Amino acid sequence: MATIAVLGCGSWGTSLALALHRAGNDIRLWGHLEDEIEPIRSERRNEKYLPGVELPTAIEATTDLDRALTDAEAVILVVPSSVIRIVAAQVRASSAFDGKAALILAAKGLDPKTGNTLCWAIEDEIGPLGERLLTLVGPSHAEEVAEGIPTALVLAGRESVLRERLQICFSSEALRVYVNDDRIGVELGVALKNVIAVAAGIIDGIGMGDNTKGALLSRSLVEVGRYIESHGGSRDTLLGLAGVGDLVTTCFSRHSRNRHVGEQLGQGRTLEEILGDMVQVAEGVLTTKTLHDLADNAGVEMPITAKVHAVLYEEMDPKQAIRELMTRTPAPEIRKGEKNASGSRA
């Protein structure tokens, strides 16, 4: 099928490597720390990030980036947003990086340096990639993907023979891959939903009900859609895997790190305490800060994001944040001239 380098040995990188191996691909899993890669290599387990999952010997684990990139037809970046530029620069500098290889973003977040999308940051480090730059995302908790539980993802980027080939190579009985031309909408949809997941966790932590969370999810589609459209993406994308699919999964799942942060905040813990107990990154925390500043500068109204920011960074009481959202000036559900999630105009 294809030789694939998966850069990042966290829970998602490891489970994605396993899923793509099951689809018949030749997989190399790269991490920059020897003490994280060595147990995968010797014990065939990644207990730090994905406990209880056995990895086949056919998945090669390495800290040698050149080795990981050699003859790779696709390079998948699965690292936190805070280091995406560093890893992209290392890929660019490697003599083993094939100029014809696809570069696929499988992380969710915004570039902390500029607030732009992570794909934009990748090209800023590597140079124009055109049809070779794609993103692979969707409702996909690592634990379930590792177990082989049926999952659907979207591979977004410019239509090409390469994208069509990768869609086939990535697909299996447990992993169905769709394609989408709206890379900006897909990437922003999955990044911004992490902010909403924090809000959903706050609702759970306080002990509010399904009515409240239903209101949150539906209104967040309007808010996120407004931002996506302001950046050239399509609101219609929110009806797919990168929108409703990822939003629902993250906001209700016990596996969601972002929902967990919000839940703990709703129960009265401080952000510093919560993050101090976590092994993996909750991207929604950093994305909230970046998005809040960008939305203000761009004049895009994002009231939910503003209140999540206030709880995370301004010590606002979560109950007060919800109270202020509920008592905002009454407004129509769909404003005249504004697209709703299905793309029609009121």
C-alpha positions, -999 to +999 in steps of 0.1 A: +000+000+000+021+029+012+051+037+034+040+062+061+060+081+087+039+090+117+057+118+136+046+119+173+042+089+196+015+102+219-018+084+222-032+096+189+000+091+170+004+056+183-032+046+177-032+061+142+000+042+134-017+010+145-048+017+125-028+025+093-008-007+098-040-027+100-049-011+067-019-028+052+007+001+052+043+001+062+045+023+093+074+040+110+065+057+143+088+085+153+093+103+187+121+126+198+126+111+232+145+078+235+128+069+268+094+071+251+104+052+220+124+024+236+095+007+254+076+007+221+106-008+204+115-034+231+082-042+248+058-033+219+037-011+243+033+026+249+021+025+285+027+062+290+002+074+265-018+043+254-017+017+281-028-018+276-024-018+238+000-042+221+018-030+190+029-054+163+066-057+155+060-046+120+055-010+133+090+004+134+096+028+163+125+052+160+140+085+172+159+088+139+139+113+119+159+105+087+151+069+091+114+076+096+113+098+065+132+076+041+110+066+012+079+078+030+050+086+006+031+103+034+044+121+065+018+125+092+024+152+119+007+142+152+024+166+177+011+193+199+005+227+183+032+242+205+059+222+186+044+219+152+068+245+137+098+228+153+090+194+138+081+209+104+115+227+104+132+194+112+114+177+083+124+204+059+160+201+070+162+163+066+178+151+034+155+120+036+123+141+031+110+134-004+098+165-022+069+145-036+057+131-003+024+142+012+025+161+044-006+154+065-016+173+097-034+150+122-033+175+151-059+200+162-051+235+172-040+269+161-004+282+156+005+299+189+029+322+171+005+338+147-030+324+154-032+310+119-040+274+111-014+247+117-013+240+080-004+276+074+024+273+100+037+241+083+040+259+049+056+289+067+084+265+078+086+242+048+074+263+019+044+259-005+032+224-006+000+227-028-019+195-032+006+176-010-006+194+022-037+177+037-053+173+071-066+140+085-091+145+114-125+137+128-143+122+158-115+098+168-106+091+204-073+073+204-084+046+228-112+035+205-092+036+173-065+014+190-093-011+198-104-013+162-138+003+170-153+016+137-142+052+131-146+077+103-121+105+094-120+132+068-089+137+046-091+174+035-071+192+009-070+200-028-085+173-051-057+152-066-046+118-076-024+118-044-054+124-022-074+097-039-046+072-034-041+081+002-079+077+009-077+042-004-044+034+015-058+047+048-092+029+047-100-004+063-129-022+079-124-002+111-114+031+095-135+048+068-119+079+052-139+105+034-124+134+014-132+171+015-119+201-005-124+226+023-092+222+043-095+255+060-131+247+072-121+212+084-090+224+102-107+253+120-138+231+128-117+206+147-095+232+164-123+254+176-145+226+188-119+220+216-129+254+231-165+242+231-155+209+247-141+229+276-174+247+279-193+213+278-171+200+306-179+231+327-216+223+323-209+188+335-188+199+364-214+223+377-240+197+373-263+213+347-283+191+324-288+180+288-308+210+280-279+233+287-254+212+267-278+209+238-281+247+237-243+250+239-236+226+210-262+242+187-251+278+194-215+268+191-221+257+155-233+293+147-203+308+165-177+285+149-193+288+115-191+326+117-154+323+123-148+297+096-166+318+070-147+349+080-115+330+071-127+317+037-140+283+048-175+269+044-201+266+071-214+235+053-183+217+065-197+219+101-224+193+091-196+167+086-170+148+106-150+179+114-180+197+127-210+180+143-191+146+143-161+158+163-181+183+184-205+157+197-179+131+203-156+154+222-183+172+243-198+139+256-169+115+259-151+104+290-120+102+269-119+139+260-091+158+277-107+192+269-140+182+284-121+169+315-104+203+320-138+220+319-154+195+342-127+200+368-130+238+365-167+234+371-160+215+402-139+243+416-103+233+408-078+258+394-064+255+358-029+251+372-039+222+394-058+205+365-030+208+340-004+197+366-021+163+369-024+157+331+002+137+311-011+148+277-020+182+262-055+197+262-053+218+231-085+237+239-068+256+267-042+272+244-066+275+215-091+295+236-064+321+244-053+324+208-089+324+194-101+350+218-075+375+208-080+368+171-118+371+172-116+404+190-091+418+164-112+405+135-144+418+149-160+383+149-186+379+177-178+347+197-196+350+231-191+314+241-154+316+235-152+349+254-167+332+285-145+301+283-116+325+281-129+344+312-131+312+332-097+299+321-077+331+323-097+358+342-108+338+372-145+342+363-168+319+383-182+293+358-218+298+370-214+335+365-202+329+329-233+308+321-255+334+338-241+361+316-245+340+284-281+333+293-289+370+300-274+385+268-296+408+248-324+387+231-316+379+194-330+358+165-316+323+161-304+330+126-297+366+117-308+381+084-280+377+059-261+352+080-257+316+069-269+288+092-250+255+095-268+241+065-257+269+042-292+285+036-298+321+044-326+334+067 
